[in-house]
Structure formats: structure tokens, C-alpha cells
Amino acid sequence: MPRETPSPIDLPAAPVDAPGLGWTAGVLAVAGLLLLVLNAVSLRDWANDLTPSPVQARLSEAAEGWLDFTEVVGVGRPRAWLHDQWKKAENARFGGPQI
């Protein structure tokens, strides 16, 4: 294939066996599973914000049960601690005039 600007050095072609789609799918799957386990509160909130329907009711019940399970097991504690710290920082008041 002719080049528009010829190079004085012949460069090798790019490798074709790049990880590509399989690697990306693996990363997305791991991230999704971690979020499912460690952030069940957001799953519950998302399910509760959906338009009410029989499917939404079942999904909401399942999400609430999953949240209860993760709280019993204790995997939600780091998120809860970080959320509490965030709320304390939000509520912090500093000296000086209030506008």
C-alpha cells in the first residue's frame, strides 16, 4: 500500500493479536461484579426509581434482599463508612461570615 509521506525507515506493521474485546469484556465484568457486591445501595436506589410495574416491584424486592444480605455479610461496611465521612464533610461548617 503506498504511503502519502514515505518514510526512510520501514516500520513493522502493527500486531494483530491485541487483547481487544475479550480483555475489555473481562474488565467490565469484574467491575460490574464488584459494584454489585460492594455498592448494593445504589442498585436498590436505582430499582426504586424505576417506573412502577410488576417487574419493578420484583426487582425492588430482590435489590432490597441483596442489600440486606450484603449488610449481614459485612461487605457494605467500607461504603457505609465512606458515605458517613462524606456526609460529615458536607455538614462541616467553618468559621467566618455565612452568606
N, C-alpha and C positions, 0 to 999 in steps of 0.2 A: 504494500500500500504506500503510495507516495506521500511524503510529508510536505507540509506547506513551507516549513523552515527546516532545511536539512541540518542535521547535527554532525559535527565532525567525529563524534563518538557514537558507535552503535550501542544502544541500551537494550538490555534484555526485555522481553515482553513481561507484563505484569503476571504474577502467578494466578492461575485459575482456581486453585483449590483453597480459596479463602474460606474461613468458617461460615460466614454469611448467615443464612436464615436459621439454621439449626442452633447456632450459638445465641442468636437473638431470641429465639423461642424459649431456649433454656433460661436465659436471664429473666425474661418476662414471667415465666412460670414460677421461678424461685421468688421473685419479687411479689408476685400475686399471693403465693402461699404464705410468705412472711407477713404481708399485710392482713391476710385473712386471720392468721393466728394472733398477731400482736396488736391489731387495731380493730377488734370486733365492735367497738363503739361506733366507728364510722359506718360499718356495714349495717348496724341496727338503725342508725340515723338515716341512712340512705333508704332503707326499706320502709321506714315510717314516713318518708317524704314522698313516696310514690303515690300516684292516683289510687284512691281506694277501689279495691276489687277483690274478688275471692282469691285470686293468685297473690295479690299484695298482702292479704291477711295471713295466708300460709307462709309467705316469705318473711313477714314481720315476726311471726311466731318462731320460725326457725332461727332467725337472726337473734332474737331475744334469748332463745335457748342456747345458742352458740356463745353469746356474751356471758351468760350465767356460767357455762362450762369453763370458759377461759378465765373467769374470775375465781372460780373454785380451784382450778389448777394453779393459778398464780401468774400466768404469762402476761396478763394485762397490767401487772403492778408497775413496770417501768413507764408505761404510757400514762397511767394514772398519776404517778409521781411527777412526771414532766408536765402534765396538764396542770397539776396543782401549783407547781413552781411558776408556770406561765401566768396563771390567774393571779398569784401573789404579785408578780411583777407588773401586771396590768393595773392592779389596785393600789400599787405603791404611790404615795403622794410625797412630793418633795417640798422643802421649804421655799418660800417666795410667794409672790402675789399669784392668786388664781385668776385666770382670765375667763 
